[in-house]
Amino acid sequence: MRAIRTMASDAGVPTLANMILLGKVIKETGVVSLDGMRAMFEKIISAKRLNLIDVNLQTIELGYNFQ
């Protein structure tokens, strides 16, 4: 878990380590696509917080692309 926290901190999003882990889970399981995640975020995140969609998706992609 320390590596994930370090990745999040290095990416400038230290509070989003959980999203990095989620990205890795998505990649390994195929439970949902990245497009599906975007659609879900757009549906549940309120209009005044739409700026959170991109930062969350970028952080998920860090985990998704982690080797």
C-alpha positions in Angstrom: 0.0 0.0 0.0 2.9 2.3 0.6 3.8 2.2 -3.1 0.3 3.3 -4.0 0.4 6.2 -1.6 3.8 7.2 -3.0 2.4 7.1 -6.5 -0.6 9.2 -5.5 1.7 11.7 -3.8 4.1 11.9 -6.7 1.1 12.6 -9.0 0.0 15.4 -6.8 -3.2 13.7 -5.6 -2.2 12.2 -2.2 -5.8 11.8 -1.1 -6.7 9.6 -4.2 -4.6 6.5 -3.5 -7.8 4.5 -3.5 -8.5 5.5 -7.1 -5.1 4.2 -8.2 -5.9 0.9 -6.5 -9.3 0.9 -8.2 -7.7 1.4 -11.6 -5.5 -1.7 -11.1 -8.6 -3.7 -10.0 -10.5 -2.6 -13.1 -7.6 -3.6 -15.3 -7.1 -7.0 -13.7 -10.8 -7.9 -13.5 -12.4 -6.2 -16.4 -15.4 -5.5 -14.2 -16.0 -2.1 -15.8 -14.4 -0.1 -18.6 -12.8 3.3 -18.2 -15.7 4.7 -20.3 -18.1 3.0 -18.0 -16.4 4.7 -15.0 -16.7 8.1 -16.8 -20.4 7.5 -17.4 -20.9 6.5 -13.7 -19.1 9.6 -12.5 -21.1 11.8 -14.7 -24.3 10.3 -13.4 -23.5 10.5 -9.6 -21.3 13.6 -9.3 -23.2 16.8 -8.9 -22.9 19.6 -11.4 -21.0 21.8 -9.0 -18.3 19.1 -8.6 -17.8 18.1 -12.3 -14.2 19.1 -12.1 -13.6 16.0 -10.0 -14.4 13.7 -12.9 -11.2 14.3 -14.8 -8.9 14.2 -11.8 -10.5 10.9 -10.6 -10.3 9.4 -14.1 -6.7 10.4 -14.5 -5.8 8.9 -11.2 -7.7 5.6 -12.0 -5.7 5.5 -15.3 -2.4 5.6 -13.3 -3.4 2.4 -11.6 -4.9 0.9 -14.8 -1.6 1.5 -16.6 0.7 0.4 -13.7 3.0 -2.5 -14.6 
